Amino acid sequence: MDPASSGAGSAPSENISPPTDPAELREIIVRQDSLIRAFQAQLEALTAQLSSATAAAPRESPIARGESPRLALPDKFDGSADRCRGFLRQCGVFFSHQLGMYSEDGTKCAFLLSLLTGKALEWASAVWDADPLIRASYAHFEEAIREVFEHPAGGKDISVQLMEIRQGSESAADYAIRFRTLAAQSEWNNAALWAVFRAGLNPALQTELACHVEATSLSQFVATAIRLDNLRRQRRTGASDMASARPRVRMDCPGRGDRDPEPMQLGRSRLAEEERRPRGPPRRCYNCGSTGHLSPRCPERAADSQVGDRSLLTSLTIPVSLLFADRCVHVPALIDSGAAVNLVDGAWVEELGISTSPCVPSLRITAIDSQPIGEGYL
């Protein structure tokens, strides 16, 4: 029987086997090796990208994990105009760092209401029910507070306050704080602010600043002014402490009473009647040594004093009180800045009975016109 004829009516079977040609096999192996190398290169590239992406990923911050920084609660606000800006600034910073607790406007508005007191709370209580936006929008509530309570000090605009600012009796440091507070709210440039700050300083401090090297910036100029002012205040304090540390001598002089006015003359004193009476032995003239008269009325004395008319010296004298023994005497004194010693009139010493002692060695004395007084020596 023919094998071909025995399979009539059925589909012929195909025997598929790998090629036996060596050249074809080598081509297939080379192609597969190329594909494997390509896949390996892609895998290495993807692995490198994954590693770099993992290393560059930021670490999770504490705030992202829900941990918020601990901030102090804003101070209570009583409606004072000078505290309104600072109060709202504190609330804004507090809310920005407490996003987990105060993410909704309604919660912020309720918290803001709890911080109001005094007239501010009275106003908020009145508008809380009347205006629904006060309870629902924090921005609206904040703007309403600004409209009601944030007004310039004394009704003056910031620019007007800057133009009128003066240091006065306060320190330069306190003056600088007031100035910087106003400057931060203005839109003035540094040149204008510099001129305003300088003009507001005390004249004495401006004079000292003019003797220093010109500052290169407003901040440097302000710092120099504060440093010089502190030095000036320390010098004044040190001088006051030294003056207070000196011992004070109290001299209780008897009252002068009501006396007839007498012309103020050099070498003359006002004496009570009992002090005018002679004491002890008769006194002798200081010029000639005779008794019966004193040196002011000595006949040997020249008619015209070498010193000149004493009445002309009235404007150069000041009244002083001298305390010695048990008496206090009020006399005029001549102030001479060029005098080397302190002198008193000999006749005045005789009248008061003041004890004297010889001057060794002798001193040459002259009047303010360089002419010798008396014999010219002590």
Buried (B, 14 or more C-beta within 10 A) or exposed (E): EEEEEEEEEEEEEEEEEEEEEEEEEEEEEEEEEEEEEEEEEEEEEEEEEEEEEEEEEEEEEEEEEEEEEEEEEBEBBBBEBEBBBEBBEBBBEBBEBBEEEBEEBEBBBBBBBEBBBEEBBEBBEEBBEEBEBBBEBBEBBBEBBEEBBBEBEEEEEBBEBBEEBEBEEBBBBBBBEBBBEBBEBBEBEEEBBBEBBBEBBBEEBBEBBEEEEEBEEBEEBBBBBBEBBEEBEEEEEEEEEEEEEEEEEEEEEEEEEEEEEEEBBBBBBBBEEEBEEEEEEEBBBBBEEEEEBBBBEBEEBEEEBEBEEBEEBBEEBEEEEBEEEEEBBBBBBBEEEEEEEEBEBBBBBBBBEEEEEEEEEEEEBEBEEEEEBBEEEB
